[in-house]
Amino acid sequence: MKPERPLVAQRPLARHSEALLRPAPAAAELLPVLARAGDSLARKLRLALAPLHGGEAAMVECSPPAEMAAGAFAPPGLAAISLLAAGSAGHPLLSAIEGDTVLRLLDRAFGGPGEAPSPLPRELPLSAELMVQRIETLIAAPLATALGLEGGIRPLRRAATMAELAALAEDSPLAVLTFTIREGARPAWSLRLGFPMASLADLTGAARPALGPARASAPADPRDPPFAAMPLTVRAVLVDVPLPLATLSALEIGQVLAVPVARSVPLRIGEALVGHGSVGAVDDRVALQLTQLA
């Protein structure tokens, strides 16, 4: 079969932007970014966690990011571990609180002195899960703000162990922030947040393209193509007479309206005022002589 068109050589290979081909940031670059986000979150948590402490702001400190495997994330003993979805992409996040902390906060919420039972139960009661949900709600907005995430933070599920949570493989690398919360003479408690290293660049914003400075450009010349051939409708408004609705409704054929023509007629393109001119005649045709440009 004879081709209708002659064959041509294959086109050259596309050349991609170097910014698209650069490797992902290394952990050494991402951990300092996470540390700054942790310090910002610590300041926000002072007020965010106040409802747990009777409305009083607590002192919140953030430790430097630590690298560990997901299997070592949960604190020893009784604990409450949560799987969170971060941002519109739903990147996984982990949070963990020691079980005795949850029970102390729960006892205080019900009017008690804020003490955990001794010995601790084997499992957290249902009321304790409600307290964990409340903590998740209190930290969600500050965490999303500190990370600069769109889409917020959403809780997915909770468990007492990492195996039961079934969120990440035990050897998955994490960057972990530990927040220590102190309120007066009461015992301090800790909140641990785990960020998978695989999505840390997206969570911290390091993978988002940075907006460079805007480049100054010269204004387009209307005499150059394609602007020079662009048609525009120019209107010279000879008469603009306001009439009451009663007069308009009573108009009849043959009726004469007084329409005084202004000395200076506005020239418009759309709603934009271009200039003013005076009405005259050229070769038996009505003309407008420009007297002023806007």
Secondary structure, 3 states (H helix, E strand, C coil): CCCCCCCCCCCCCCCCCHHHHCCCCCHHHHHHHHHHHHHHHHHHHHHHCHHHHCCCCCEEEECCCEEEEHHHCCCCCCEEEEEEEECCCCEEEEEEEEHHHHHHHHHHHCCCCCCCCCCCCCCCCHHHHHHHHHHHHHHHHHHHHHHCCCCCEEEEEEECCHHHHCCCCCCCEEEEEEEEEECCCCCCEEEEEEEEHHHHHHHHCCCCCCCCCCCCCCCCCCCCCCHHHCCCCEEECCCCCCCCHHHHHCCCCCCCCCCCCCCCEEEEECCEEEEEEEEEEECCEEEEEEEEEC
